[in-house]
C-alpha cells in the first residue's frame, strides 16, 4: 500500500505506474473519496470539540441555562452519530481503493502487457553461440513417461485420491525431492538465512498485508472457518513481524521458509493438464528479506536473492535463462521482478521455476512492520519511524523442478543421471534405472 500523502503529491506518477502495469485504477476517484473522508473527519472533530466545551460549562451555569445546553447537546449528539455513520461508510470505500493502488514499477522495467514480452537478460550454460540447451542423440521422452516407466510417480491414483491434477511421488521420485530439499538447505543456509517452517493455513489479514488479496481471491483455497491455504511461504513469513517495531541493527532480516503450498490455478483448466507442471499442491522453499528503507539497499538485496537461486540451478547443471519481467507481468505491489526459467526439452521451451521481487514498503506499510531510523542531527537522539523494505525470491519449488531435471538428464536406455550434488542425499547413486 502506498502512503496517501505520497499518492496526493505524485498522483500523475501513480496513475502512469498503473497504466504501465496495465491495471485499471482511477486515482481521481481515490482522491475524491479521500477529500470526503477528511471533510467528514474535520466536521466530526469540530463537533466533538464543541461537545467537550459544553461539558465543561454545564456545571458552572444555572439550571435554566443547563437545561438549554443539555437539549443542544442532544441535537449535537444526533448530528455526530449521523456523521460517524457517514464517515464509517466512506472509510470502508477509502480502504478498498487504497489496497487496490498499484506500486510504481522501476524505470528499468520494460514495457509490455504479459509474460510474452518479458526480456531475456541471461542464459546458461554459455557458449560461443549463446545459451547451450540439452541435445540428444535419441528421441527423448517427457517427464511423465520417464517417471511412470521408472515407477517414480502415479498420476492415475493421484487423480483418484486428490482429484484433478493430483499426483503421488514414490520411490526415487520421492527420494529425489528429499535430496533437492537437503541440497537447497545446505546451499541457502550457507548465506546466513534463518530457517523456518511456516504455516500454510493463514488468516485473511496476512494475505491482504502481503498484497495477494483482494485481487488474487479466485486462486486461493478457503476453509469453512474463513481461513486460507497459502500459495507461498512468503505470506506467513511476511506476517511474522506484523504490527511490530524492529531494531535497525538487526536488519536485514533474512529467512529461508518452507511450507506446503496450494493454488487453485483458476483459469488454467485446459493448460498443462498432464504431469507436474501446474499442480494444486506442492512444496516450496522461499527466501524473504526485510531491510532498511533504501532503494539502493533493495536493489542490492534483489540481486543477492536472485543470484542465490541462479547458483542453485547451476549446481544442478540444468540449462536456464533469466528474464526481467515487463510491467504488465508485475503484480500489484512489485517494483521489479526477475524470473528464472528452466529448459524443458520435450516442449522446446523455457518454463518459470521461480521469481525474485522487491516491493519497497508496499507490503510492510500494510502489515505495520517498522523500525526506528537513527537521526544524528536530532538533539533528542530520537530517530524517525520508517517502514522496512521487503523482498522475496523462490529458492526452489518441488515437484516442478523434477520436470526439467528428469527430462534434461534422461539417457538412451530410459535411465536418469542424478546430478552430482544430489548423490550424497540419495545413497551415493549415480543414476535412476529400472533395475
Kinemage of the C-alpha trace (Angstrom):
@kinemage 1
@onewidth
@group {chain A} dominant
@subgroup {mainchain}
@vectorlist {calphas} color= white
{ca unk a 1} P 0.000 0.000 0.000
{ca unk a 2} L 1.285 3.452 -0.859
{ca unk a 3} L 1.123 6.384 1.555
{ca unk a 4} L -1.892 8.613 0.808
{ca unk a 5} L 0.290 11.733 1.096
{ca unk a 6} L 2.682 10.270 -1.477
{ca unk a 7} L -0.268 9.457 -3.749
{ca unk a 8} L -1.577 13.044 -3.461
{ca unk a 9} L 1.835 14.574 -4.113
{ca unk a 10} L 2.563 12.207 -7.021
{ca unk a 11} L -0.895 11.488 -8.444
{ca unk a 12} L 0.245 11.653 -12.073
{ca unk a 13} L 3.209 9.349 -11.410
{ca unk a 14} L 0.999 6.793 -9.620
{ca unk a 15} L -1.557 6.903 -12.446
{ca unk a 16} L 1.193 6.370 -15.018
{ca unk a 17} L 2.523 3.447 -12.960
{ca unk a 18} L -0.922 1.813 -13.035
{ca unk a 19} L -1.114 2.389 -16.785
{ca unk a 20} L 2.346 0.860 -17.302
{ca unk a 21} L 1.260 -2.212 -15.324
{ca unk a 22} L -1.965 -2.383 -17.353
{ca unk a 23} L -4.007 -2.108 -14.146
{ca unk a 24} L -7.272 -0.210 -14.359
{ca unk a 25} L -7.275 2.218 -11.431
{ca unk a 26} L -8.735 5.716 -11.139
{ca unk a 27} L -6.556 7.907 -8.918
{ca unk a 28} L -9.035 10.803 -9.181
{ca unk a 29} L -11.773 8.717 -7.587
{ca unk a 30} L -9.496 7.805 -4.678
{ca unk a 31} L -8.584 11.455 -4.103
{ca unk a 32} L -12.256 12.476 -4.194
{ca unk a 33} L -13.102 9.840 -1.567
{ca unk a 34} L -10.110 10.953 0.477
{ca unk a 35} L -11.323 14.576 0.343
{ca unk a 36} L -14.708 13.403 1.583
{ca unk a 37} L -13.072 11.370 4.360
{ca unk a 38} L -11.030 14.353 5.530
{ca unk a 39} L -14.021 16.729 5.379
{ca unk a 40} L -16.223 14.418 7.460
{ca unk a 41} L -13.390 13.831 9.943
{ca unk a 42} L -12.930 17.571 10.349
{ca unk a 43} L -16.663 18.151 10.885
{ca unk a 44} L -16.747 15.399 13.461
{ca unk a 45} L -13.728 16.784 15.297
{ca unk a 46} L -15.296 20.266 15.404
{ca unk a 47} L -18.484 18.871 16.925
{ca unk a 48} L -16.506 16.835 19.451
{ca unk a 49} L -14.608 19.963 20.433
{ca unk a 50} L -17.907 21.797 20.910
{ca unk a 51} L -19.241 18.880 22.961
{ca unk a 52} L -16.183 18.970 25.219
{ca unk a 53} L -16.519 22.719 25.643
{ca unk a 54} L -20.182 22.487 26.681
{ca unk a 55} L -19.412 19.632 29.076
{ca unk a 56} L -17.077 21.949 30.965
{ca unk a 57} L -19.693 24.754 31.002
{ca unk a 58} L -22.669 22.719 32.260
{ca unk a 59} L -21.607 22.513 35.933
{ca unk a 60} L -20.941 26.277 36.037
{ca unk a 61} L -24.302 27.633 34.804
{ca unk a 62} L -27.720 27.988 36.399
{ca unk a 63} L -30.460 25.373 35.957
{ca unk a 64} L -32.278 27.138 33.093
{ca unk a 65} L -29.081 27.533 31.086
{ca unk a 66} L -28.100 23.957 31.923
{ca unk a 67} L -31.439 22.653 30.542
{ca unk a 68} L -30.893 24.590 27.330
{ca unk a 69} L -27.335 23.281 26.932
{ca unk a 70} L -28.464 19.684 27.524
{ca unk a 71} L -31.083 19.998 24.746
{ca unk a 72} L -28.446 21.421 22.419
{ca unk a 73} L -26.143 18.530 23.288
{ca unk a 74} L -28.839 16.001 22.445
{ca unk a 75} L -29.168 17.530 18.976
{ca unk a 76} L -25.383 17.688 18.653
{ca unk a 77} L -25.101 14.024 19.624
{ca unk a 78} L -27.603 13.034 16.921
{ca unk a 79} L -25.641 15.033 14.339
{ca unk a 80} L -22.425 13.353 15.459
{ca unk a 81} L -23.967 9.885 15.153
{ca unk a 82} L -25.023 10.631 11.575
{ca unk a 83} L -21.543 11.925 10.746
{ca unk a 84} L -19.938 8.844 12.292
{ca unk a 85} L -22.134 6.566 10.176
{ca unk a 86} L -21.287 8.530 7.026
{ca unk a 87} L -17.577 8.507 7.897
{ca unk a 88} L -17.624 4.762 8.532
{ca unk a 89} L -19.069 4.117 5.068
{ca unk a 90} L -16.576 6.478 3.429
{ca unk a 91} L -13.626 4.877 5.269
{ca unk a 92} L -14.658 1.425 4.030
{ca unk a 93} L -14.757 2.742 0.454
{ca unk a 94} L -11.426 4.537 1.004
{ca unk a 95} L -9.752 1.379 2.348
{ca unk a 96} L -10.954 -0.679 -0.605
{ca unk a 97} L -9.487 1.873 -3.008
{ca unk a 98} L -6.237 2.188 -1.060
{ca unk a 99} L -5.433 -1.538 -1.138
{ca unk a 100} L -6.037 -1.531 -4.906
{ca unk a 101} L -3.462 1.190 -5.686
{ca unk a 102} L -0.583 -0.475 -7.608
{ca unk a 103} L 3.023 0.167 -6.707
{ca unk a 104} L 5.116 2.138 -9.209
{ca unk a 105} L 7.418 -0.041 -11.356
{ca unk a 106} L 11.114 0.782 -11.521
{ca unk a 107} L 12.347 2.787 -14.506
{ca unk a 108} L 14.384 -0.227 -15.655
{ca unk a 109} L 11.244 -2.376 -16.041
{ca unk a 110} L 10.427 -2.794 -19.761
{ca unk a 111} L 7.046 -2.008 -21.279
{ca unk a 112} L 4.746 -4.903 -22.116
{ca unk a 113} L 1.341 -6.455 -21.458
{ca unk a 114} L 2.177 -10.006 -20.342
{ca unk a 115} L 4.927 -12.605 -19.958
{ca unk a 116} L 5.267 -12.947 -23.735
{ca unk a 117} L 7.148 -9.626 -23.750
{ca unk a 118} L 9.483 -10.356 -20.831
{ca unk a 119} L 13.089 -9.565 -21.730
{ca unk a 120} L 15.781 -12.252 -21.607
{ca unk a 121} L 18.931 -10.915 -19.942
{ca unk a 122} L 20.898 -14.118 -19.413
{ca unk a 123} L 21.047 -17.771 -20.480
{ca unk a 124} L 23.131 -20.590 -19.007
{ca unk a 125} L 25.300 -22.506 -19.720
{ca unk a 126} L 27.020 -20.029 -22.022
{ca unk a 127} L 28.762 -20.990 -25.250
{ca unk a 128} L 30.063 -19.049 -28.231
{ca unk a 129} L 26.634 -19.305 -29.849
{ca unk a 130} L 24.714 -18.251 -26.728
{ca unk a 131} L 22.802 -20.304 -24.176
{ca unk a 132} L 23.508 -24.025 -24.534
{ca unk a 133} L 20.459 -26.309 -24.407
{ca unk a 134} L 20.425 -30.076 -23.873
{ca unk a 135} L 20.887 -32.113 -27.055
{ca unk a 136} L 20.021 -35.780 -27.506
{ca unk a 137} L 21.293 -38.457 -29.909
{ca unk a 138} L 17.994 -40.304 -29.475
{ca unk a 139} L 14.289 -39.497 -29.320
{ca unk a 140} L 13.711 -38.229 -25.745
{ca unk a 141} L 10.658 -38.865 -23.591
{ca unk a 142} L 8.703 -36.400 -21.466
{ca unk a 143} L 8.885 -36.451 -17.678
{ca unk a 144} L 5.573 -38.261 -17.205
{ca unk a 145} L 6.637 -41.185 -19.422
{ca unk a 146} L 10.014 -41.421 -17.705
{ca unk a 147} L 8.583 -41.263 -14.191
{ca unk a 148} L 5.930 -43.874 -14.935
{ca unk a 149} L 8.490 -46.185 -16.589
{ca unk a 150} L 10.765 -45.891 -13.533
{ca unk a 151} L 7.891 -46.153 -11.008
{ca unk a 152} L 8.668 -42.670 -9.654
{ca unk a 153} L 5.110 -41.339 -9.762
{ca unk a 154} L 1.478 -42.384 -10.026
{ca unk a 155} L -0.833 -39.892 -11.694
{ca unk a 156} L -3.907 -42.073 -12.108
{ca unk a 157} L -4.127 -42.864 -8.396
{ca unk a 158} L -3.260 -39.244 -7.667
{ca unk a 159} L -6.366 -38.184 -9.569
{ca unk a 160} L -8.421 -40.902 -7.876
{ca unk a 161} L -7.385 -39.729 -4.404
{ca unk a 162} L -6.951 -35.951 -4.799
{ca unk a 163} L -8.927 -35.092 -7.917
{ca unk a 164} L -7.849 -33.107 -10.966
{ca unk a 165} L -4.052 -32.555 -11.075
{ca unk a 166} L -3.498 -34.934 -8.147
{ca unk a 167} L -0.280 -36.973 -8.049
{ca unk a 168} L 1.788 -39.359 -5.948
{ca unk a 169} L 5.588 -39.210 -5.896
{ca unk a 170} L 7.037 -42.580 -4.949
{ca unk a 171} L 10.329 -44.466 -4.744
{ca unk a 172} L 13.039 -42.398 -6.465
{ca unk a 173} L 10.543 -39.634 -7.256
{ca unk a 174} L 10.120 -39.035 -3.524
{ca unk a 175} L 13.815 -39.570 -2.751
{ca unk a 176} L 14.839 -37.105 -5.460
{ca unk a 177} L 12.548 -34.463 -3.920
{ca unk a 178} L 14.025 -35.063 -0.458
{ca unk a 179} L 17.524 -34.763 -1.948
{ca unk a 180} L 16.656 -31.429 -3.591
{ca unk a 181} L 15.353 -30.073 -0.269
{ca unk a 182} L 18.503 -31.159 1.564
{ca unk a 183} L 20.812 -29.658 -1.037
{ca unk a 184} L 18.762 -26.434 -1.027
{ca unk a 185} L 19.012 -26.164 2.764
{ca unk a 186} L 22.799 -26.504 2.646
{ca unk a 187} L 23.127 -24.076 -0.256
{ca unk a 188} L 20.922 -21.252 1.060
{ca unk a 189} L 21.692 -21.539 4.774
{ca unk a 190} L 25.369 -21.015 3.936
{ca unk a 191} L 24.280 -17.451 3.053
{ca unk a 192} L 23.146 -16.593 6.602
{ca unk a 193} L 19.422 -17.204 6.299
{ca unk a 194} L 17.288 -18.116 9.306
{ca unk a 195} L 15.463 -21.391 8.548
{ca unk a 196} L 11.733 -21.548 9.293
{ca unk a 197} L 8.849 -23.941 8.698
{ca unk a 198} L 5.825 -21.664 8.394
{ca unk a 199} L 2.023 -22.103 8.406
{ca unk a 200} L 0.112 -22.695 5.191
{ca unk a 201} L -3.249 -22.171 6.903
{ca unk a 202} L -3.389 -18.412 7.369
{ca unk a 203} L -5.752 -15.560 8.144
{ca unk a 204} L -7.062 -13.087 5.589
{ca unk a 205} L -5.098 -10.208 7.142
{ca unk a 206} L -1.802 -11.857 6.182
{ca unk a 207} L -2.851 -12.157 2.534
{ca unk a 208} L -4.103 -8.575 2.400
{ca unk a 209} L -0.889 -7.392 4.036
{ca unk a 210} L 1.358 -9.188 1.577
{ca unk a 211} L -0.726 -7.982 -1.392
{ca unk a 212} L -2.350 -11.247 -2.510
{ca unk a 213} L -5.829 -10.020 -1.607
{ca unk a 214} L -8.239 -8.723 -2.675
{ca unk a 215} L -7.092 -9.215 -6.297
{ca unk a 216} L -6.000 -12.874 -6.036
{ca unk a 217} L -9.064 -14.297 -4.293
{ca unk a 218} L -10.058 -16.674 -7.109
{ca unk a 219} L -6.730 -18.552 -6.997
{ca unk a 220} L -6.874 -19.315 -3.252
{ca unk a 221} L -8.473 -22.192 -1.388
{ca unk a 222} L -10.629 -21.082 1.548
{ca unk a 223} L -11.696 -23.124 4.572
{ca unk a 224} L -15.146 -23.269 6.156
{ca unk a 225} L -13.714 -21.210 9.050
{ca unk a 226} L -12.760 -18.324 6.776
{ca unk a 227} L -9.029 -19.031 6.701
{ca unk a 228} L -6.981 -19.598 3.544
{ca unk a 229} L -4.448 -22.100 2.243
{ca unk a 230} L -1.470 -20.083 1.103
{ca unk a 231} L 0.217 -20.459 -2.275
{ca unk a 232} L 3.643 -19.448 -0.944
{ca unk a 233} L 5.622 -19.381 2.312
{ca unk a 234} L 6.224 -15.680 1.641
{ca unk a 235} L 2.831 -14.745 3.104
{ca unk a 236} L 3.295 -16.280 6.552
{ca unk a 237} L 6.934 -15.149 6.685
{ca unk a 238} L 5.993 -11.544 5.914
{ca unk a 239} L 3.258 -11.619 8.570
{ca unk a 240} L 5.714 -12.925 11.195
{ca unk a 241} L 6.594 -9.346 12.241
{ca unk a 242} L 3.158 -7.859 11.537
{ca unk a 243} L 2.461 -4.776 13.729
{ca unk a 244} L 5.954 -4.874 15.273
{ca unk a 245} L 8.857 -2.439 15.502
{ca unk a 246} L 12.244 -3.921 14.609
{ca unk a 247} L 15.695 -2.839 15.736
{ca unk a 248} L 17.600 -1.270 12.872
{ca unk a 249} L 20.787 -3.016 13.994
{ca unk a 250} L 19.090 -6.370 13.281
{ca unk a 251} L 18.416 -5.505 9.637
{ca unk a 252} L 18.469 -7.116 7.184
{ca unk a 253} L 16.297 -9.980 8.419
{ca unk a 254} L 16.853 -12.968 6.129
{ca unk a 255} L 14.589 -16.029 6.187
{ca unk a 256} L 14.553 -19.322 4.324
{ca unk a 257} L 10.994 -20.549 4.802
{ca unk a 258} L 9.479 -23.916 3.912
{ca unk a 259} L 5.807 -24.834 3.594
{ca unk a 260} L 3.287 -26.843 1.626
{ca unk a 261} L 1.598 -24.573 -0.932
{ca unk a 262} L -1.845 -24.640 -2.536
{ca unk a 263} L -3.151 -22.946 -5.682
{ca unk a 264} L -6.448 -23.427 -7.463
{ca unk a 265} L -4.886 -22.475 -10.815
{ca unk a 266} L -8.137 -20.724 -11.677
{ca unk a 267} L -8.475 -20.091 -15.378
{ca unk a 268} L -5.923 -22.756 -16.273
{ca unk a 269} L -8.258 -25.754 -16.514
{ca unk a 270} L -7.172 -26.715 -20.015
{ca unk a 271} L -3.485 -25.827 -19.656
{ca unk a 272} L -0.674 -28.246 -18.736
{ca unk a 273} L -3.073 -30.939 -17.572
{ca unk a 274} L -0.513 -33.749 -17.579
{ca unk a 275} L 2.368 -34.267 -15.206
{ca unk a 276} L 3.861 -31.944 -12.609
{ca unk a 277} L 3.764 -28.501 -14.241
{ca unk a 278} L 0.610 -26.942 -12.829
{ca unk a 279} L -0.428 -28.951 -9.768
{ca unk a 280} L -2.715 -27.733 -6.976
{ca unk a 281} L -0.498 -28.868 -4.083
{ca unk a 282} L 3.289 -28.542 -3.942
{ca unk a 283} L 6.204 -27.570 -1.682
{ca unk a 284} L 8.439 -24.556 -1.746
{ca unk a 285} L 11.470 -23.052 -0.078
{ca unk a 286} L 11.218 -19.253 -0.149
{ca unk a 287} L 13.793 -16.546 0.537
{ca unk a 288} L 12.407 -13.453 2.304
{ca unk a 289} L 14.306 -10.321 3.337
{ca unk a 290} L 13.333 -7.271 5.394
{ca unk a 291} L 15.857 -4.447 5.013
{ca unk a 292} L 16.307 -0.720 5.548
{ca unk a 293} L 14.015 1.693 3.711
{ca unk a 294} L 16.517 2.451 0.963
{ca unk a 295} L 16.091 1.934 -2.773
{ca unk a 296} L 19.795 1.206 -3.109
{ca unk a 297} L 19.596 -1.445 -0.387
{ca unk a 298} L 16.538 -3.021 -2.020
{ca unk a 299} L 18.330 -3.230 -5.379
{ca unk a 300} L 21.389 -4.773 -3.706
{ca unk a 301} L 19.334 -7.403 -1.870
{ca unk a 302} L 17.285 -8.094 -5.005
{ca unk a 303} L 20.405 -9.010 -6.958
{ca unk a 304} L 21.681 -11.079 -3.997
{ca unk a 305} L 18.476 -13.132 -3.763
{ca unk a 306} L 18.265 -13.710 -7.484
{ca unk a 307} L 21.880 -14.831 -7.774
{ca unk a 308} L 21.343 -17.300 -4.919
{ca unk a 309} L 18.728 -19.155 -6.951
{ca unk a 310} L 20.781 -18.950 -10.148
{ca unk a 311} L 23.722 -20.546 -8.314
{ca unk a 312} L 21.467 -23.314 -7.021
{ca unk a 313} L 20.219 -24.144 -10.525
{ca unk a 314} L 23.773 -24.039 -11.866
{ca unk a 315} L 24.861 -26.524 -9.183
{ca unk a 316} L 22.281 -28.937 -10.634
{ca unk a 317} L 23.567 -28.183 -14.159
{ca unk a 318} L 20.076 -27.585 -15.559
{ca unk a 319} L 20.001 -25.127 -18.501
{ca unk a 320} L 18.100 -21.948 -17.643
{ca unk a 321} L 17.560 -18.341 -18.562
{ca unk a 322} L 16.787 -15.192 -16.569
{ca unk a 323} L 14.209 -12.673 -17.768
{ca unk a 324} L 13.292 -9.257 -16.443
{ca unk a 325} L 9.521 -9.102 -16.228
{ca unk a 326} L 7.726 -6.436 -18.231
{ca unk a 327} L 5.409 -4.041 -16.390
{ca unk a 328} L 2.259 -5.898 -17.414
{ca unk a 329} L 3.622 -9.092 -15.837
{ca unk a 330} L 4.242 -7.468 -12.436
{ca unk a 331} L 1.929 -7.969 -9.505
{ca unk a 332} L 0.171 -5.143 -7.702
{ca unk a 333} L 2.985 -4.485 -5.242
{ca unk a 334} L 6.098 -5.425 -7.188
{ca unk a 335} L 8.573 -2.723 -8.170
{ca unk a 336} L 10.763 -5.069 -10.201
{ca unk a 337} L 10.902 -8.813 -10.795
{ca unk a 338} L 13.190 -11.391 -12.351
{ca unk a 339} L 12.001 -14.846 -13.425
{ca unk a 340} L 14.267 -17.882 -13.719
{ca unk a 341} L 13.057 -20.294 -16.395
{ca unk a 342} L 14.343 -23.848 -16.845
{ca unk a 343} L 14.710 -25.560 -20.198
{ca unk a 344} L 12.058 -28.257 -20.839
{ca unk a 345} L 13.407 -30.339 -23.768
{ca unk a 346} L 10.186 -32.073 -24.830
{ca unk a 347} L 8.295 -28.772 -25.004
{ca unk a 348} L 11.264 -26.988 -26.574
{ca unk a 349} L 10.707 -24.006 -24.304
{ca unk a 350} L 11.744 -22.465 -21.006
{ca unk a 351} L 9.334 -22.666 -18.067
{ca unk a 352} L 9.348 -20.488 -14.969
{ca unk a 353} L 10.766 -22.135 -11.851
{ca unk a 354} L 10.890 -19.077 -9.591
{ca unk a 355} L 10.717 -15.302 -9.251
{ca unk a 356} L 12.648 -12.639 -7.344
{ca unk a 357} L 10.828 -9.406 -6.457
{ca unk a 358} L 11.202 -6.278 -4.385
{ca unk a 359} L 8.359 -4.114 -3.093
{ca unk a 360} L 9.874 -1.116 -1.241
{ca unk a 361} L 7.436 -0.502 1.675
{ca unk a 362} L 4.296 -1.672 -0.162
{ca unk a 363} L 3.868 -4.825 1.956
{ca unk a 364} L 5.331 -3.540 5.215
{ca unk a 365} L 3.051 -0.482 5.253
{ca unk a 366} L 0.040 -2.805 5.018
{ca unk a 367} L 1.494 -5.122 7.657
{ca unk a 368} L 2.732 -2.396 10.005
{ca unk a 369} L 6.392 -3.541 10.051
{ca unk a 370} L 8.568 -0.617 11.092
{ca unk a 371} L 11.941 0.267 12.556
{ca unk a 372} L 13.385 3.402 14.159
{ca unk a 373} L 15.974 5.063 11.975
{ca unk a 374} L 18.860 6.863 13.648
{ca unk a 375} L 18.884 10.626 13.239
{ca unk a 376} L 22.294 12.022 14.307
{ca unk a 377} L 21.083 15.596 13.750
{ca unk a 378} L 18.260 15.272 16.293
{ca unk a 379} L 19.172 16.780 19.653
{ca unk a 380} L 16.904 14.323 21.438
{ca unk a 381} L 18.693 11.390 19.872
{ca unk a 382} L 15.326 10.046 18.716
{ca unk a 383} L 15.094 8.547 15.256
{ca unk a 384} L 12.249 8.583 12.784
{ca unk a 385} L 9.921 5.624 12.388
{ca unk a 386} L 10.164 4.052 8.925
{ca unk a 387} L 8.516 1.126 7.201
{ca unk a 388} L 11.065 -1.536 6.289
{ca unk a 389} L 11.515 -2.658 2.684
{ca unk a 390} L 10.640 -6.244 1.714
{ca unk a 391} L 11.875 -8.699 -0.898
{ca unk a 392} L 11.234 -12.329 -1.707
{ca unk a 393} L 12.566 -14.986 -4.040
{ca unk a 394} L 11.738 -18.587 -4.770
{ca unk a 395} L 14.563 -20.774 -3.505
{ca unk a 396} L 13.151 -23.897 -5.124
{ca unk a 397} L 9.710 -25.451 -5.744
{ca unk a 398} L 9.035 -29.164 -5.841
{ca unk a 399} L 7.840 -31.138 -7.693
{ca unk a 400} L 8.016 -28.692 -10.632
{ca unk a 401} L 11.824 -28.743 -10.773
{ca unk a 402} L 11.651 -32.508 -11.401
{ca unk a 403} L 10.185 -31.811 -14.851
{ca unk a 404} L 13.353 -30.178 -16.184
{ca unk a 405} L 15.746 -32.259 -14.135
{ca unk a 406} L 14.329 -35.593 -15.349
{ca unk a 407} L 13.917 -34.563 -18.990
{ca unk a 408} L 17.382 -32.978 -19.274
{ca unk a 409} L 19.230 -35.885 -17.618
{ca unk a 410} L 17.494 -38.795 -19.340
{ca unk a 411} L 19.612 -41.406 -21.114
{ca unk a 412} L 19.060 -43.555 -24.198
{ca unk a 413} L 18.222 -46.591 -22.041
{ca unk a 414} L 15.462 -44.691 -20.186
{ca unk a 415} L 17.535 -44.120 -17.042
{ca unk a 416} L 18.112 -40.702 -15.442
{ca unk a 417} L 21.507 -39.392 -14.360
{ca unk a 418} L 21.360 -37.958 -10.841
{ca unk a 419} L 23.095 -34.552 -10.605
{ca unk a 420} L 26.363 -34.947 -8.744
{ca unk a 421} L 25.428 -32.561 -5.926
{ca unk a 422} L 22.341 -34.645 -5.094
{ca unk a 423} L 24.089 -38.024 -4.929
{ca unk a 424} L 25.157 -37.765 -1.268
{ca unk a 425} L 21.467 -37.470 -0.316
{ca unk a 426} L 20.330 -40.447 -2.395
{ca unk a 427} L 22.724 -43.155 -1.277
{ca unk a 428} L 25.620 -42.128 -3.496
{ca unk a 429} L 23.867 -43.463 -6.591
{ca unk a 430} L 24.721 -42.004 -9.990
{ca unk a 431} L 21.536 -42.855 -11.854
{ca unk a 432} L 17.916 -43.948 -11.556
{ca unk a 433} L 17.100 -47.006 -13.620
{ca unk a 434} L 14.606 -49.859 -13.701
{ca unk a 435} L 16.936 -52.305 -12.047
